[in-house]
Structure formats: C-alpha cells, structure tokens
Amino acid sequence: MSEPTEKPFLYVVVCAAGIAEDVGTLITAAQERNWEVGVIATPQGLGFIDTAAVEKRTGRPIRSAWRAPGDPRPFPAPDAVALAPATFNTVNKWAAGISDTLALGTLCEAYGLGVPIAVLPCVNEALAAHPAYRASVERLRGMGVRFGDPYAGEFRPDGGRRDFAWERVLDLLTPDPRHRPVTPTRT
C-alpha cells in the first residue's frame, strides 16, 4: 500500500519522444516546488527514459502497466497530473476516451475525478496541422485541461534546439491543498 504524504502528489505521464530522456528536469523542478512525484510512462515511453535514474530520483517505481487485482497501490491518489512530453498519438487517444494503456487510463480517470491536468505537447508542425489533433486539443481544453506551448524540436538561429519548457507544466498547475480525490479504481 502506498504511504500517505504531506506534500501534494504529482503524476508525471511521459510519452515516447526524444525529449523524454530529460524528464529528470521536470522531476527535480517539481520536487523543488514541494511536490512528491510518481512517473507513469507509456509502454513506448519507457524506452526513452533512464528508468533507474528516475526511480532513484522519485524513490518510487516507474509505472507503465496495470497492477494486478489485490496488488498494493504504488502511488497515492494524484493532486495533479502533468503530461509531458505529450505526443500526437496520446493526445488523440485520450481525447477520444481510449484507455488501452495505464498512461491513458490515468489521464481519463484524472479528468473524471476532477484532478487538474496540464500538458506540454511535443508534436511537429505537420502533425499539429492534422484536423484530428486540432479537434483533440480543442476537446481537451473544453474539458479544462491546461496546455502549454507546443514543442516541435525546432532549431534556433544558432543551430541548437530550443529548450523544452519542462517547468511550464508546473506553472500551469495550481494545486488546491483541500483537494483529495477519490482513489482511482484501475490505476
């Protein structure tokens, strides 16, 4: 059973994008802002992060698959969820209510529980122009999901890549210490 915590608990949902290798930046920033952090990765996202480093930094296992009935909950209920980086696939499936991975199930349930959710998209311009993606973002915004500026990995004039604004997702979240959601049923 997960232990209750005095600090607000943040679920960080990580998708399969090259920038995901730097998720430790978000974890550190969240911890500096007094969050406890648990990481949930999409199955493909696992291949983009240093599992051992993330688990050491959070003190918790990374989750990517449903737990078996009767297994203890490794995380307390979330006070907020940060989806970063958010891919085209995950945004579209989530907006459609598809819950075929733990990451998507967590996002769908968090909305239903009224948990604040912030998203940092990592989608190139060609995919962002797709009508399904635009409709998905519009639907999720209509549900109260907070979006940061999209990141496409574009180059700066000096030839380097623009930094991913990890801390922006934390700026979008304003935890309410009175909010303790009902424990999710499947996560």
GIPE-V750829 format. One line per field, one symbol per residue. ss: DSSP state (@ for helix, = for strand, . for the rest). burial: + if it has 16 or more other C-alpha atoms within 10 Angstrom, else -. A space follows every 50 residues. Layout:
# GIPE-V750829
ss = ???
burial = ???
This chain:
# GIPE-V750829
ss = .......=======...@@@@@@@@@@@@@@@..=======...@@@@.. @@@@@@@@....=................=======.@@@@@@@@..... .@@@@@@@@@@@...=======..@@@@..@@@@@@@@@@@@...==... =...=.....=....@@@@@@@...............
burial = -------++++++++++-++++++-+++-++---+++++++++-+++++- +--+---+--++++--------++++++++++++++++-++++++----- +++++++++++--++++++++++----+----+--++-++----++++-+ +++----------+++-+++-++-+----+---+--+
